[in-house]
Amino acid sequence: MDILLNIFRVTLEEGLMYALLAMGVYITYSILDFPDLSVDGTMPMGAVVTAVLIIAGVNPWLCLLISFVLGMLAGTVTGLLHVKLNIRPLLCGIIVYTAMLSVNLVILFKGNNGITVASFFKKPTIFNSGLAALLPAAWRITIVSLVLVVIFKLAMDFYLRTKSGLLLRAVGDNEKYVTMLAKDPGKAKILGLAIGNGFASLAGCVIAQAKGSADQQMGVGMVVLGLASVIIGLSIFKNVRFMKPTTMVILGSLLYKACLTIALALNLPTEYLKLLMAVLFTIALVFSEKLPVKNKLKRGV
C-alpha cells in the first residue's frame, strides 16, 4: 500500500510541475501549429536562472516572475526570427535552442563559481518557506504545484477568451483570414511564442526549486515530453465536451508521468527511460492521427 501511495504522490508531483511546460507547448504546437524546439533551451534557462538567483538570496517567489519574463524574451527572439527574417519555424527553434546552450552555461559559470551544477538544498524555496512550511512535508511539492497549475491554467483560459487570445487562435487556424481582417498575424505569433516559452521557463523554475538543483541537461527531451502530454490529453479526453483543452493537457501530463513512474517502480533501468519516452510519444502520435486535434481544441476553449 505504501508503494502505491508513493507512486501516486510522485506522479502528482512531477505531472503537475511538467504540466506548466505542457501548457506552453499547447500554445505553440496546438494553437499556433509552430514546431518550437527552443523549449529545450528555455526550460533549463528558467532552472539555472532560478538556482543562481536563490543562491544569491533572491526571494524564490520572485524567481517565478523573473523566469517567466526571461522565457518570454527567448520566445520573442524565436518569433522575430520567423516573422521578421522569414526563417522556417523548425530552424528558428533550432537556432534559439543552440544559442540557449551557451547562454545557460554562461549563467551557470558566472553565477555559480564556474560549476556546471548549481545546488541550493538548504536555501528557501517556494516549497519550504512561508505558508508552504506549514503543509505536511511529504505533500508540500504536490500541493504547491497544484495551486500554481490551477492559477496559471485559469489565467490562460481567461486570456484565450480575450480579443488577443481569440486573434492568437485565429492565426493558428487561418493566417490569411486574419490578414484580410487587417490584423498583423506576425505580432500574434511572436506573442504566442513568448507566452509558450514563458511557461516552459516557469516550469524549469518550479522543477529546479523542487529538486534543489539545476543544470544544463535538464532540458533534454522536454519538447517530446511536452508534446506527448498535449497529444495524450487531447486524444484521450476528446469526447469530454465540458472539459477545456488546458485541463486535458494537464491530465495528459499526469498520465504521461504515471507511465514513466510505474516503469521505474517496476525496476526499469534508468538508461532506458528516454527510450520509453520515445515509445510513449510514438504511441501518442499514432492514436492522435485519428483525431483532428486543432478543430477539437478550438471548439473546446
Secondary structure, 3 states (H helix, E strand, C coil): CHHHHHHHHHHHHHHHHHHHHHHHHHHHHHHCCCCCCCHHHHHHHHHHHHHHHHHCCCCHHHHHHHHHHHHHHHHHHHHHHHHCCCCCHHHHHHHHHHHHHHHHHHHHHHHCCCCCEEECCCCCCCCCCHHHHHCCHHHHHHHHHHHHHHHHHHHHHHHHCCHHHHHHHHHHHCHHHHHHCCCCHHHHHHHHHHHHHHHHHHHHHHHHHHHCEEEHHHHCCHHHHHHHHHHHHHHHCCCCCCCCHHHHHHHHHHHHHHHHHHHHHCCCCHHHHHHHHHHHHHHHHHHHCCCCHHHHHHHHC
